[in-house]
Amino acid sequence: MVKNTVDWKISRYEDLTKEEFYDILHLRCKIFVVEQNAPYLDLDYKDQKALHLHGYADGKLVAYCRLFKRGDYFDEASIGRVIVAEECRSFGYGHQLMVKAIDLAASMLNETELTISGQLYLQKFYESHGFECTSDVYLEDGIPHVQMKKR
């Protein structure tokens, strides 16, 4: 797959089709549980509150994250479950995803201050999108994370 064009969709939980939500959960499980060898319960009853940003290339889900208004996850608005399909990580989809998510937080949630719990190995990636580390390293589901904020 060599394609730089992503078709983006933003959906509330109740507007996701069964197929879309299944594809999202499949990709999240594939990456967060299998690839990262972190057996934890991905379904946290927060999907119902989130806006879901999902991107497709050639009709296949290749990138995803969820956005929360302030108070629904952290005190500030937040972005989480940021993923790009493993076979698509060299195409810049992660950067496209973050730019789109930050823009949507501002336009749909009226939020410019954002918090994320980012995996430590992605700290420089998130810093490239204006996030600053605001915590020491901590383990979340056995994986080193840092809290980061964009102000």
Secondary structure by P-SEA (a helix, b strand, c coil): ccccccbbbbbccccccaaaaaaaaaaaaaccccccccccccccccccccbbbbbbccccccccbbbbcccccccccccccccccccccccaaaaaaaaaaaaaaaacccccbbbbbccccaaaaaaaabbbbcccccccccbbbbbbbcc
